[in-house]
Amino acid sequence: MLEGIPLFPEQASNLAPEVDNLYFGITAITAFFAILVVVLIIVFAIKYRDKTGQKVGAPITGSIPLEVGWSIIPFIISMGIFVWATIVFFHLVRAPEQTLEIYSTGKRWMWRFQHLDGASEINTLHVPLGRPVKVIFTSEDVLHSLFIPAFRVKADAIPGRYSSIWFTATKTGEYHLFCTEYCGTKHSGMIGTVTVMEPGDYQSWLSGGGGMSMASRGEQLFQQLGCVGCHLDNGSGRGPALAGKYGMQETLANGTTVTVDDTYIRESILTPQMKLVAGYGPVMPTFQGLVNEEGVMSLIEYIKTLPPAGQAAAPAQAQVTP
């Protein structure tokens, strides 16, 4: 719809029609009442005009049905918009369980994308047609925002926190990618391209990327940083066991519980004293400045692959959410 107008890029994802329908629906409702008010003002101004300047307006005593009507009708319309917008919002933020995960890091002034199989790219993102894709990202410096207009998805990249967007591309081709939070003098140049490919072409492109998978790189870092010496699978080490812990609840020293997810693992790597696991002392050093964001993401992917004790490890190249 309206592809020729730059304000309305083409719809190239499963979410785009929902967002556009909500936008045009709210615009239509607003325009209807705005035009209605203007027309009534003009009609009444003409119909009840006083050419003599001597007439005195009749006193207004009010009308209960009218008062109730213009209170209930706007309320119903507002609640309808609220419910409609809520449904669209949940579709935007709740990705399907089976998604292709891609990690990204924003920094002045570029986007780096890391595929789980090892391929990495800068300011270009290749994705397959018809498959749900979840991009998990953060920022290394200041506030950025990842926006793909044709997919109608956008989220802020906040330092120290993971954000995500998801979409299912419905058309092959190349689409613009922007940073939509002012991040410095070259903010306008922080742009990129999303290339949507047929599944077979995407697999061919992915296999030609080479490089070590994120889980394998994470395992390598896990060994190099000495993590393996403390986080023993049987829990007898100086740190808690990590095998099979992703997605589970962990009890902290202060008695509260926390979900072992991407954010918690990142905090434990960079600021380990903030949330101590019950039964373990504050012995883990911080790796702030020693491991970059790509390294942290790789460690997270490796921890995701660790099975509970006694089970076989999951394939390192797995690309679905737990």
C-alpha positions as protocol buffer text, in pm:
chain_id: "A"
residue {
  index: 1
  type: MET
  ca { x: 0 y: 0 z: 0 }
}
residue {
  index: 2
  type: LEU
  ca { x: 131 y: 343 z: -101 }
}
residue {
  index: 3
  type: GLU
  ca { x: 478 y: 202 z: -181 }
}
residue {
  index: 4
  type: GLY
  ca { x: 554 y: 507 z: -395 }
}
residue {
  index: 5
  type: ILE
  ca { x: 539 y: 740 z: -95 }
}
residue {
  index: 6
  type: PRO
  ca { x: 862 y: 731 z: 113 }
}
residue {
  index: 7
  type: LEU
  ca { x: 657 y: 765 z: 431 }
}
residue {
  index: 8
  type: PHE
  ca { x: 503 y: 425 z: 364 }
}
residue {
  index: 9
  type: PRO
  ca { x: 768 y: 165 z: 271 }
}
residue {
  index: 10
  type: GLU
  ca { x: 648 y: -162 z: 127 }
}
residue {
  index: 11
  type: GLN
  ca { x: 526 y: -435 z: 358 }
}
residue {
  index: 12
  type: ALA
  ca { x: 790 y: -707 z: 365 }
}
residue {
  index: 13
  type: SER
  ca { x: 723 y: -897 z: 689 }
}
residue {
  index: 14
  type: ASN
  ca { x: 439 y: -1076 z: 863 }
}
residue {
  index: 15
  type: LEU
  ca { x: 413 y: -793 z: 1117 }
}
residue {
  index: 16
  type: ALA
  ca { x: 394 y: -504 z: 869 }
}
residue {
  index: 17
  type: PRO
  ca { x: 21 y: -540 z: 780 }
}
residue {
  index: 18
  type: GLU
  ca { x: -79 y: -549 z: 1147 }
}
residue {
  index: 19
  type: VAL
  ca { x: 116 y: -233 z: 1228 }
}
residue {
  index: 20
  type: ASP
  ca { x: -14 y: -50 z: 920 }
}
residue {
  index: 21
  type: ASN
  ca { x: -374 y: -150 z: 987 }
}
residue {
  index: 22
  type: LEU
  ca { x: -349 y: -15 z: 1341 }
}
residue {
  index: 23
  type: TYR
  ca { x: -189 y: 307 z: 1218 }
}
residue {
  index: 24
  type: PHE
  ca { x: -447 y: 369 z: 947 }
}
residue {
  index: 25
  type: GLY
  ca { x: -731 y: 267 z: 1178 }
}
residue {
  index: 26
  type: ILE
  ca { x: -633 y: 523 z: 1442 }
}
residue {
  index: 27
  type: THR
  ca { x: -576 y: 785 z: 1171 }
}
residue {
  index: 28
  type: ALA
  ca { x: -920 y: 718 z: 1022 }
}
residue {
  index: 29
  type: ILE
  ca { x: -1094 y: 745 z: 1360 }
}
residue {
  index: 30
  type: THR
  ca { x: -910 y: 1067 z: 1441 }
}
residue {
  index: 31
  type: ALA
  ca { x: -982 y: 1215 z: 1099 }
}
residue {
  index: 32
  type: PHE
  ca { x: -1351 y: 1123 z: 1119 }
}
residue {
  index: 33
  type: PHE
  ca { x: -1408 y: 1307 z: 1445 }
}
residue {
  index: 34
  type: ALA
  ca { x: -1186 y: 1600 z: 1345 }
}
residue {
  index: 35
  type: ILE
  ca { x: -1380 y: 1650 z: 1022 }
}
residue {
  index: 36
  type: LEU
  ca { x: -1711 y: 1600 z: 1206 }
}
residue {
  index: 37
  type: VAL
  ca { x: -1626 y: 1872 z: 1459 }
}
residue {
  index: 38
  type: VAL
  ca { x: -1509 y: 2116 z: 1192 }
}
residue {
  index: 39
  type: VAL
  ca { x: -1818 y: 2055 z: 975 }
}
residue {
  index: 40
  type: LEU
  ca { x: -2054 y: 2100 z: 1271 }
}
residue {
  index: 41
  type: ILE
  ca { x: -1881 y: 2421 z: 1373 }
}
residue {
  index: 42
  type: ILE
  ca { x: -1919 y: 2562 z: 1022 }
}
residue {
  index: 43
  type: VAL
  ca { x: -2284 y: 2446 z: 991 }
}
residue {
  index: 44
  type: PHE
  ca { x: -2381 y: 2588 z: 1330 }
}
residue {
  index: 45
  type: ALA
  ca { x: -2193 y: 2911 z: 1267 }
}
residue {
  index: 46
  type: ILE
  ca { x: -2392 y: 2964 z: 948 }
}
residue {
  index: 47
  type: LYS
  ca { x: -2727 y: 2835 z: 1074 }
}
residue {
  index: 48
  type: TYR
  ca { x: -2731 y: 3028 z: 1399 }
}
residue {
  index: 49
  type: ARG
  ca { x: -2549 y: 3342 z: 1293 }
}
residue {
  index: 50
  type: ASP
  ca { x: -2689 y: 3668 z: 1428 }
}
residue {
  index: 51
  type: LYS
  ca { x: -2694 y: 3940 z: 1164 }
}
residue {
  index: 52
  type: THR
  ca { x: -2848 y: 4196 z: 1401 }
}
residue {
  index: 53
  type: GLY
  ca { x: -2614 y: 4156 z: 1691 }
}
residue {
  index: 54
  type: GLN
  ca { x: -2912 y: 4189 z: 1928 }
}
residue {
  index: 55
  type: LYS
  ca { x: -2993 y: 3824 z: 2001 }
}
residue {
  index: 56
  type: VAL
  ca { x: -2917 y: 3669 z: 2338 }
}
residue {
  index: 57
  type: GLY
  ca { x: -2842 y: 3298 z: 2363 }
}
residue {
  index: 58
  type: ALA
  ca { x: -3090 y: 3077 z: 2544 }
}
residue {
  index: 59
  type: PRO
  ca { x: -2974 y: 2932 z: 2875 }
}
residue {
  index: 60
  type: ILE
  ca { x: -2841 y: 2577 z: 2853 }
}
residue {
  index: 61
  type: THR
  ca { x: -2983 y: 2342 z: 3114 }
}
residue {
  index: 62
  type: GLY
  ca { x: -2794 y: 2031 z: 3001 }
}
residue {
  index: 63
  type: SER
  ca { x: -2903 y: 1686 z: 2886 }
}
residue {
  index: 64
  type: ILE
  ca { x: -2828 y: 1367 z: 3078 }
}
residue {
  index: 65
  type: PRO
  ca { x: -2857 y: 1137 z: 2771 }
}
residue {
  index: 66
  type: LEU
  ca { x: -2622 y: 1367 z: 2578 }
}
residue {
  index: 67
  type: GLU
  ca { x: -2372 y: 1379 z: 2865 }
}
residue {
  index: 68
  type: VAL
  ca { x: -2378 y: 1001 z: 2899 }
}
residue {
  index: 69
  type: GLY
  ca { x: -2349 y: 953 z: 2524 }
}
residue {
  index: 70
  type: TRP
  ca { x: -2040 y: 1164 z: 2471 }
}
residue {
  index: 71
  type: SER
  ca { x: -1877 y: 998 z: 2771 }
}
residue {
  index: 72
  type: ILE
  ca { x: -1955 y: 635 z: 2684 }
}
residue {
  index: 73
  type: ILE
  ca { x: -1887 y: 654 z: 2309 }
}
residue {
  index: 74
  type: PRO
  ca { x: -1530 y: 792 z: 2343 }
}
residue {
  index: 75
  type: PHE
  ca { x: -1466 y: 540 z: 2622 }
}
residue {
  index: 76
  type: ILE
  ca { x: -1571 y: 248 z: 2400 }
}
residue {
  index: 77
  type: ILE
  ca { x: -1362 y: 378 z: 2110 }
}
residue {
  index: 78
  type: SER
  ca { x: -1059 y: 432 z: 2336 }
}
residue {
  index: 79
  type: MET
  ca { x: -1084 y: 84 z: 2485 }
}
residue {
  index: 80
  type: GLY
  ca { x: -1122 y: -65 z: 2138 }
}
residue {
  index: 81
  type: ILE
  ca { x: -801 y: 108 z: 2027 }
}
residue {
  index: 82
  type: PHE
  ca { x: -628 y: -4 z: 2348 }
}
residue {
  index: 83
  type: VAL
  ca { x: -720 y: -371 z: 2295 }
}
residue {
  index: 84
  type: TRP
  ca { x: -627 y: -356 z: 1927 }
}
residue {
  index: 85
  type: ALA
  ca { x: -290 y: -193 z: 2001 }
}
residue {
  index: 86
  type: THR
  ca { x: -221 y: -441 z: 2282 }
}
residue {
  index: 87
  type: ILE
  ca { x: -275 y: -737 z: 2050 }
}
residue {
  index: 88
  type: VAL
  ca { x: -36 y: -587 z: 1794 }
}
residue {
  index: 89
  type: PHE
  ca { x: 218 y: -509 z: 2068 }
}
residue {
  index: 90
  type: PHE
  ca { x: 219 y: -868 z: 2195 }
}
residue {
  index: 91
  type: HIS
  ca { x: 267 y: -995 z: 1840 }
}
residue {
  index: 92
  type: LEU
  ca { x: 565 y: -760 z: 1804 }
}
residue {
  index: 93
  type: VAL
  ca { x: 742 y: -858 z: 2126 }
}
residue {
  index: 94
  type: ARG
  ca { x: 658 y: -1228 z: 2152 }
}
residue {
  index: 95
  type: ALA
  ca { x: 866 y: -1427 z: 1909 }
}
residue {
  index: 96
  type: PRO
  ca { x: 769 y: -1785 z: 1820 }
}
residue {
  index: 97
  type: GLU
  ca { x: 950 y: -2061 z: 2006 }
}
residue {
  index: 98
  type: GLN
  ca { x: 1134 y: -2182 z: 1697 }
}
residue {
  index: 99
  type: THR
  ca { x: 1332 y: -1889 z: 1562 }
}
residue {
  index: 100
  type: LEU
  ca { x: 1661 y: -1836 z: 1385 }
}
residue {
  index: 101
  type: GLU
  ca { x: 1869 y: -1637 z: 1634 }
}
residue {
  index: 102
  type: ILE
  ca { x: 2119 y: -1374 z: 1521 }
}
residue {
  index: 103
  type: TYR
  ca { x: 2322 y: -1159 z: 1759 }
}
residue {
  index: 104
  type: SER
  ca { x: 2407 y: -797 z: 1691 }
}
residue {
  index: 105
  type: THR
  ca { x: 2612 y: -522 z: 1850 }
}
residue {
  index: 106
  type: GLY
  ca { x: 2565 y: -154 z: 1780 }
}
residue {
  index: 107
  type: LYS
  ca { x: 2851 y: 88 z: 1823 }
}
residue {
  index: 108
  type: ARG
  ca { x: 2943 y: 420 z: 1672 }
}
residue {
  index: 109
  type: TRP
  ca { x: 2881 y: 400 z: 1385 }
}
residue {
  index: 110
  type: MET
  ca { x: 2809 y: 50 z: 1265 }
}
residue {
  index: 111
  type: TRP
  ca { x: 2601 y: -262 z: 1322 }
}
residue {
  index: 112
  type: ARG
  ca { x: 2778 y: -594 z: 1356 }
}
residue {
  index: 113
  type: PHE
  ca { x: 2571 y: -910 z: 1305 }
}
residue {
  index: 114
  type: GLN
  ca { x: 2687 y: -1252 z: 1421 }
}
residue {
  index: 115
  type: HIS
  ca { x: 2519 y: -1570 z: 1298 }
}
residue {
  index: 116
  type: LEU
  ca { x: 2534 y: -1872 z: 1526 }
}
residue {
  index: 117
  type: ASP
  ca { x: 2709 y: -2082 z: 1263 }
}
residue {
  index: 118
  type: GLY
  ca { x: 3004 y: -1842 z: 1257 }
}
residue {
  index: 119
  type: ALA
  ca { x: 2929 y: -1602 z: 971 }
}
residue {
  index: 120
  type: SER
  ca { x: 2955 y: -1237 z: 1066 }
}
residue {
  index: 121
  type: GLU
  ca { x: 2879 y: -920 z: 875 }
}
residue {
  index: 122
  type: ILE
  ca { x: 2885 y: -544 z: 923 }
}
residue {
  index: 123
  type: ASN
  ca { x: 2593 y: -317 z: 826 }
}
residue {
  index: 124
  type: THR
  ca { x: 2442 y: -603 z: 626 }
}
residue {
  index: 125
  type: LEU
  ca { x: 2207 y: -871 z: 751 }
}
residue {
  index: 126
  type: HIS
  ca { x: 2120 y: -1180 z: 549 }
}
residue {
  index: 127
  type: VAL
  ca { x: 1804 y: -1367 z: 648 }
}
residue {
  index: 128
  type: PRO
  ca { x: 1599 y: -1646 z: 489 }
}
residue {
  index: 129
  type: LEU
  ca { x: 1254 y: -1595 z: 341 }
}
residue {
  index: 130
  type: GLY
  ca { x: 958 y: -1730 z: 537 }
}
residue {
  index: 131
  type: ARG
  ca { x: 1144 y: -1822 z: 856 }
}
residue {
  index: 132
  type: PRO
  ca { x: 1101 y: -1640 z: 1189 }
}
residue {
  index: 133
  type: VAL
  ca { x: 1419 y: -1451 z: 1275 }
}
residue {
  index: 134
  type: LYS
  ca { x: 1506 y: -1307 z: 1616 }
}
residue {
  index: 135
  type: VAL
  ca { x: 1782 y: -1047 z: 1640 }
}
residue {
  index: 136
  type: ILE
  ca { x: 1927 y: -1010 z: 1992 }
}
residue {
  index: 137
  type: PHE
  ca { x: 2137 y: -699 z: 2031 }
}
residue {
  index: 138
  type: THR
  ca { x: 2300 y: -450 z: 2265 }
}
residue {
  index: 139
  type: SER
  ca { x: 2523 y: -143 z: 2244 }
}
residue {
  index: 140
  type: GLU
  ca { x: 2891 y: -109 z: 2322 }
}
residue {
  index: 141
  type: ASP
  ca { x: 2888 y: 265 z: 2381 }
}
residue {
  index: 142
  type: VAL
  ca { x: 2581 y: 491 z: 2364 }
}
residue {
  index: 143
  type: LEU
  ca { x: 2210 y: 450 z: 2298 }
}
residue {
  index: 144
  type: HIS
  ca { x: 2129 y: 326 z: 1948 }
}
residue {
  index: 145
  type: SER
  ca { x: 1809 y: 196 z: 1791 }
}
residue {
  index: 146
  type: LEU
  ca { x: 1767 y: -81 z: 1534 }
}
residue {
  index: 147
  type: PHE
  ca { x: 1490 y: -1 z: 1286 }
}
residue {
  index: 148
  type: ILE
  ca { x: 1387 y: -189 z: 971 }
}
residue {
  index: 149
  type: PRO
  ca { x: 1104 y: 15 z: 814 }
}
residue {
  index: 150
  type: ALA
  ca { x: 984 y: -247 z: 565 }
}
residue {
  index: 151
  type: PHE
  ca { x: 942 y: -497 z: 850 }
}
residue {
  index: 152
  type: ARG
  ca { x: 787 y: -239 z: 1089 }
}
residue {
  index: 153
  type: VAL
  ca { x: 1014 y: -346 z: 1376 }
}
residue {
  index: 154
  type: LYS
  ca { x: 1225 y: -122 z: 1599 }
}
residue {
  index: 155
  type: ALA
  ca { x: 1388 y: -143 z: 1942 }
}
residue {
  index: 156
  type: ASP
  ca { x: 1655 y: 52 z: 2130 }
}
residue {
  index: 157
  type: ALA
  ca { x: 2005 y: -86 z: 2175 }
}
residue {
  index: 158
  type: ILE
  ca { x: 2090 y: 1 z: 2535 }
}
residue {
  index: 159
  type: PRO
  ca { x: 2440 y: -39 z: 2685 }
}
residue {
  index: 160
  type: GLY
  ca { x: 2442 y: -314 z: 2945 }
}
residue {
  index: 161
  type: ARG
  ca { x: 2111 y: -465 z: 2839 }
}
residue {
  index: 162
  type: TYR
  ca { x: 1986 y: -703 z: 2570 }
}
residue {
  index: 163
  type: SER
  ca { x: 1701 y: -603 z: 2341 }
}
residue {
  index: 164
  type: SER
  ca { x: 1546 y: -802 z: 2059 }
}
residue {
  index: 165
  type: ILE
  ca { x: 1326 y: -778 z: 1755 }
}
residue {
  index: 166
  type: TRP
  ca { x: 1172 y: -1057 z: 1553 }
}
residue {
  index: 167
  type: PHE
  ca { x: 1011 y: -1088 z: 1211 }
}
residue {
  index: 168
  type: THR
  ca { x: 932 y: -1327 z: 931 }
}
residue {
  index: 169
  type: ALA
  ca { x: 1033 y: -1184 z: 594 }
}
residue {
  index: 170
  type: THR
  ca { x: 767 y: -1232 z: 327 }
}
residue {
  index: 171
  type: LYS
  ca { x: 946 y: -1089 z: 22 }
}
residue {
  index: 172
  type: THR
  ca { x: 1295 y: -1138 z: -114 }
}
residue {
  index: 173
  type: GLY
  ca { x: 1502 y: -830 z: -182 }
}
residue {
  index: 174
  type: GLU
  ca { x: 1707 y: -565 z: -3 }
}
residue {
  index: 175
  type: TYR
  ca { x: 1562 y: -338 z: 264 }
}
residue {
  index: 176
  type: HIS
  ca { x: 1693 y: -39 z: 456 }
}
residue {
  index: 177
  type: LEU
  ca { x: 1818 y: -62 z: 813 }
}
residue {
  index: 178
  type: PHE
  ca { x: 1865 y: 249 z: 1025 }
}
residue {
  index: 179
  type: CYS
  ca { x: 1978 y: 369 z: 1366 }
}
residue {
  index: 180
  type: THR
  ca { x: 1697 y: 595 z: 1488 }
}
residue {
  index: 181
  type: GLU
  ca { x: 1851 y: 729 z: 1810 }
}
residue {
  index: 182
  type: TYR
  ca { x: 2095 y: 1017 z: 1773 }
}
residue {
  index: 183
  type: CYS
  ca { x: 2434 y: 873 z: 1866 }
}
residue {
  index: 184
  type: GLY
  ca { x: 2688 y: 1130 z: 1755 }
}
residue {
  index: 185
  type: THR
  ca { x: 2826 y: 1319 z: 1460 }
}
residue {
  index: 186
  type: LYS
  ca { x: 2801 y: 1028 z: 1214 }
}
residue {
  index: 187
  type: HIS
  ca { x: 2459 y: 908 z: 1327 }
}
residue {
  index: 188
  type: SER
  ca { x: 2315 y: 964 z: 978 }
}
residue {
  index: 189
  type: GLY
  ca { x: 2572 y: 724 z: 835 }
}
residue {
  index: 190
  type: MET
  ca { x: 2482 y: 438 z: 1068 }
}
residue {
  index: 191
  type: ILE
  ca { x: 2271 y: 261 z: 809 }
}
residue {
  index: 192
  type: GLY
  ca { x: 2266 y: -84 z: 661 }
}
residue {
  index: 193
  type: THR
  ca { x: 2082 y: -335 z: 444 }
}
residue {
  index: 194
  type: VAL
  ca { x: 1874 y: -642 z: 519 }
}
residue {
  index: 195
  type: THR
  ca { x: 1898 y: -898 z: 238 }
}
residue {
  index: 196
  type: VAL
  ca { x: 1615 y: -1150 z: 226 }
}
residue {
  index: 197
  type: MET
  ca { x: 1709 y: -1467 z: 39 }
}
residue {
  index: 198
  type: GLU
  ca { x: 1540 y: -1790 z: -61 }
}
residue {
  index: 199
  type: PRO
  ca { x: 1609 y: -2057 z: 206 }
}
residue {
  index: 200
  type: GLY
  ca { x: 1838 y: -2255 z: -23 }
}
residue {
  index: 201
  type: ASP
  ca { x: 2035 y: -1946 z: -122 }
}
residue {
  index: 202
  type: TYR
  ca { x: 2062 y: -1843 z: 241 }
}
residue {
  index: 203
  type: GLN
  ca { x: 2205 y: -2181 z: 341 }
}
residue {
  index: 204
  type: SER
  ca { x: 2455 y: -2158 z: 58 }
}
residue {
  index: 205
  type: TRP
  ca { x: 2557 y: -1810 z: 170 }
}
residue {
  index: 206
  type: LEU
  ca { x: 2580 y: -1923 z: 533 }
}
residue {
  index: 207
  type: SER
  ca { x: 2796 y: -2227 z: 453 }
}
residue {
  index: 208
  type: GLY
  ca { x: 3038 y: -2004 z: 262 }
}
residue {
  index: 209
  type: GLY
  ca { x: 3087 y: -1772 z: 557 }
}
residue {
  index: 210
  type: GLY
  ca { x: 3335 y: -1994 z: 734 }
}
residue {
  index: 211
  type: GLY
  ca { x: 3457 y: -1918 z: 1080 }
}
residue {
  index: 212
  type: MET
  ca { x: 3394 y: -2080 z: 1416 }
}
residue {
  index: 213
  type: SER
  ca { x: 3039 y: -2110 z: 1548 }
}
residue {
  index: 214
  type: MET
  ca { x: 2945 y: -1885 z: 1841 }
}
residue {
  index: 215
  type: ALA
  ca { x: 2907 y: -2182 z: 2076 }
}
residue {
  index: 216
  type: SER
  ca { x: 3251 y: -2314 z: 1979 }
}
residue {
  index: 217
  type: ARG
  ca { x: 3403 y: -1970 z: 2024 }
}
residue {
  index: 218
  type: GLY
  ca { x: 3231 y: -1947 z: 2361 }
}
residue {
  index: 219
  type: GLU
  ca { x: 3371 y: -2284 z: 2465 }
}
residue {
  index: 220
  type: GLN
  ca { x: 3717 y: -2166 z: 2367 }
}
residue {
  index: 221
  type: LEU
  ca { x: 3677 y: -1850 z: 2575 }
}
residue {
  index: 222
  type: PHE
  ca { x: 3542 y: -2056 z: 2863 }
}
residue {
  index: 223
  type: GLN
  ca { x: 3867 y: -2251 z: 2863 }
}
residue {
  index: 224
  type: GLN
  ca { x: 4097 y: -1952 z: 2805 }
}
residue {
  index: 225
  type: LEU
  ca { x: 3946 y: -1744 z: 3085 }
}
residue {
  index: 226
  type: GLY
  ca { x: 3976 y: -2028 z: 3334 }
}
residue {
  index: 227
  type: CYS
  ca { x: 3599 y: -2060 z: 3390 }
}
residue {
  index: 228
  type: VAL
  ca { x: 3620 y: -2437 z: 3362 }
}
residue {
  index: 229
  type: GLY
  ca { x: 3827 y: -2456 z: 3681 }
}
residue {
  index: 230
  type: CYS
  ca { x: 3551 y: -2308 z: 3901 }
}
residue {
  index: 231
  type: HIS
  ca { x: 3221 y: -2401 z: 3734 }
}
residue {
  index: 232
  type: LEU
  ca { x: 3235 y: -2778 z: 3768 }
}
residue {
  index: 233
  type: ASP
  ca { x: 2938 y: -2983 z: 3645 }
}
residue {
  index: 234
  type: ASN
  ca { x: 2891 y: -3150 z: 3984 }
}
residue {
  index: 235
  type: GLY
  ca { x: 2865 y: -2818 z: 4166 }
}
residue {
  index: 236
  type: SER
  ca { x: 3174 y: -2881 z: 4381 }
}
residue {
  index: 237
  type: GLY
  ca { x: 3374 y: -2594 z: 4232 }
}
residue {
  index: 238
  type: ARG
  ca { x: 3420 y: -2241 z: 4366 }
}
residue {
  index: 239
  type: GLY
  ca { x: 3137 y: -2130 z: 4139 }
}
residue {
  index: 240
  type: PRO
  ca { x: 2793 y: -2281 z: 4068 }
}
residue {
  index: 241
  type: ALA
  ca { x: 2749 y: -2548 z: 3803 }
}
residue {
  index: 242
  type: LEU
  ca { x: 2629 y: -2415 z: 3468 }
}
residue {
  index: 243
  type: ALA
  ca { x: 2528 y: -2738 z: 3296 }
}
residue {
  index: 244
  type: GLY
  ca { x: 2157 y: -2742 z: 3223 }
}
residue {
  index: 245
  type: LYS
  ca { x: 2099 y: -2415 z: 3406 }
}
residue {
  index: 246
  type: TYR
  ca { x: 1990 y: -2195 z: 3113 }
}
residue {
  index: 247
  type: GLY
  ca { x: 1623 y: -2105 z: 3143 }
}
residue {
  index: 248
  type: MET
  ca { x: 1603 y: -2239 z: 3497 }
}
residue {
  index: 249
  type: GLN
  ca { x: 1550 y: -2057 z: 3828 }
}
residue {
  index: 250
  type: GLU
  ca { x: 1853 y: -1988 z: 4047 }
}
residue {
  index: 251
  type: THR
  ca { x: 1834 y: -1902 z: 4417 }
}
residue {
  index: 252
  type: LEU
  ca { x: 2049 y: -1607 z: 4519 }
}
residue {
  index: 253
  type: ALA
  ca { x: 2229 y: -1540 z: 4846 }
}
residue {
  index: 254
  type: ASN
  ca { x: 1965 y: -1284 z: 4949 }
}
residue {
  index: 255
  type: GLY
  ca { x: 1689 y: -1544 z: 4920 }
}
residue {
  index: 256
  type: THR
  ca { x: 1538 y: -1420 z: 4593 }
}
residue {
  index: 257
  type: THR
  ca { x: 1531 y: -1616 z: 4270 }
}
residue {
  index: 258
  type: VAL
  ca { x: 1635 y: -1517 z: 3919 }
}
residue {
  index: 259
  type: THR
  ca { x: 1591 y: -1675 z: 3578 }
}
residue {
  index: 260
  type: VAL
  ca { x: 1916 y: -1783 z: 3418 }
}
residue {
  index: 261
  type: ASP
  ca { x: 1873 y: -1599 z: 3088 }
}
residue {
  index: 262
  type: ASP
  ca { x: 2094 y: -1391 z: 2859 }
}
residue {
  index: 263
  type: THR
  ca { x: 2077 y: -1081 z: 3078 }
}
residue {
  index: 264
  type: TYR
  ca { x: 2159 y: -1265 z: 3401 }
}
residue {
  index: 265
  type: ILE
  ca { x: 2455 y: -1448 z: 3245 }
}
residue {
  index: 266
  type: ARG
  ca { x: 2588 y: -1120 z: 3106 }
}
residue {
  index: 267
  type: GLU
  ca { x: 2561 y: -956 z: 3448 }
}
residue {
  index: 268
  type: SER
  ca { x: 2737 y: -1254 z: 3608 }
}
residue {
  index: 269
  type: ILE
  ca { x: 3028 y: -1222 z: 3365 }
}
residue {
  index: 270
  type: LEU
  ca { x: 3075 y: -846 z: 3387 }
}
residue {
  index: 271
  type: THR
  ca { x: 2949 y: -767 z: 3740 }
}
residue {
  index: 272
  type: PRO
  ca { x: 2955 y: -1100 z: 3925 }
}
residue {
  index: 273
  type: GLN
  ca { x: 2916 y: -952 z: 4275 }
}
residue {
  index: 274
  type: MET
  ca { x: 2571 y: -805 z: 4204 }
}
residue {
  index: 275
  type: LYS
  ca { x: 2377 y: -1133 z: 4222 }
}
residue {
  index: 276
  type: LEU
  ca { x: 2558 y: -1403 z: 4417 }
}
residue {
  index: 277
  type: VAL
  ca { x: 2424 y: -1757 z: 4400 }
}
residue {
  index: 278
  type: ALA
  ca { x: 2329 y: -1904 z: 4737 }
}
residue {
  index: 279
  type: GLY
  ca { x: 2608 y: -2114 z: 4885 }
}
residue {
  index: 280
  type: TYR
  ca { x: 2891 y: -1945 z: 4696 }
}
residue {
  index: 281
  type: GLY
  ca { x: 3119 y: -1663 z: 4801 }
}
residue {
  index: 282
  type: PRO
  ca { x: 3215 y: -1345 z: 4610 }
}
residue {
  index: 283
  type: VAL
  ca { x: 3524 y: -1498 z: 4453 }
}
residue {
  index: 284
  type: MET
  ca { x: 3456 y: -1451 z: 4083 }
}
residue {
  index: 285
  type: PRO
  ca { x: 3651 y: -1161 z: 3928 }
}
residue {
  index: 286
  type: THR
  ca { x: 3491 y: -922 z: 3683 }
}
residue {
  index: 287
  type: PHE
  ca { x: 3567 y: -967 z: 3316 }
}
residue {
  index: 288
  type: GLN
  ca { x: 3465 y: -611 z: 3231 }
}
residue {
  index: 289
  type: GLY
  ca { x: 3712 y: -487 z: 2971 }
}
residue {
  index: 290
  type: LEU
  ca { x: 3856 y: -834 z: 2916 }
}
residue {
  index: 291
  type: VAL
  ca { x: 3568 y: -970 z: 2710 }
}
residue {
  index: 292
  type: ASN
  ca { x: 3388 y: -765 z: 2446 }
}
residue {
  index: 293
  type: GLU
  ca { x: 3018 y: -792 z: 2366 }
}
residue {
  index: 294
  type: GLU
  ca { x: 3076 y: -1054 z: 2095 }
}
residue {
  index: 295
  type: GLY
  ca { x: 3270 y: -1260 z: 2345 }
}
residue {
  index: 296
  type: VAL
  ca { x: 2994 y: -1233 z: 2606 }
}
residue {
  index: 297
  type: MET
  ca { x: 2736 y: -1341 z: 2348 }
}
residue {
  index: 298
  type: SER
  ca { x: 2953 y: -1638 z: 2252 }
}
residue {
  index: 299
  type: LEU
  ca { x: 2984 y: -1744 z: 2615 }
}
residue {
  index: 300
  type: ILE
  ca { x: 2607 y: -1724 z: 2651 }
}
residue {
  index: 301
  type: GLU
  ca { x: 2557 y: -1942 z: 2345 }
}
residue {
  index: 302
  type: TYR
  ca { x: 2803 y: -2197 z: 2482 }
}
residue {
  index: 303
  type: ILE
  ca { x: 2624 y: -2206 z: 2820 }
}
residue {
  index: 304
  type: LYS
  ca { x: 2296 y: -2262 z: 2635 }
}
residue {
  index: 305
  type: THR
  ca { x: 2438 y: -2581 z: 2483 }
}
residue {
  index: 306
  type: LEU
  ca { x: 2549 y: -2729 z: 2817 }
}
residue {
  index: 307
  type: PRO
  ca { x: 2311 y: -3018 z: 2898 }
}
residue {
  index: 308
  type: PRO
  ca { x: 2219 y: -3136 z: 3247 }
}
residue {
  index: 309
  type: ALA
  ca { x: 2472 y: -3375 z: 3398 }
}
residue {
  index: 310
  type: GLY
  ca { x: 2456 y: -3715 z: 3233 }
}
residue {
  index: 311
  type: GLN
  ca { x: 2301 y: -3597 z: 2905 }
}
residue {
  index: 312
  type: ALA
  ca { x: 2473 y: -3557 z: 2571 }
}
residue {
  index: 313
  type: ALA
  ca { x: 2564 y: -3207 z: 2464 }
}
residue {
  index: 314
  type: ALA
  ca { x: 2342 y: -3030 z: 2211 }
}
residue {
  index: 315
  type: PRO
  ca { x: 2491 y: -2956 z: 1869 }
}
residue {
  index: 316
  type: ALA
  ca { x: 2695 y: -2636 z: 1881 }
}
residue {
  index: 317
  type: GLN
  ca { x: 2527 y: -2502 z: 1569 }
}
residue {
  index: 318
  type: ALA
  ca { x: 2173 y: -2521 z: 1706 }
}
residue {
  index: 319
  type: GLN
  ca { x: 1981 y: -2211 z: 1601 }
}
residue {
  index: 320
  type: VAL
  ca { x: 1653 y: -2234 z: 1784 }
}
residue {
  index: 321
  type: THR
  ca { x: 1557 y: -2069 z: 2106 }
}
residue {
  index: 322
  type: PRO
  ca { x: 1554 y: -2292 z: 2412 }
}
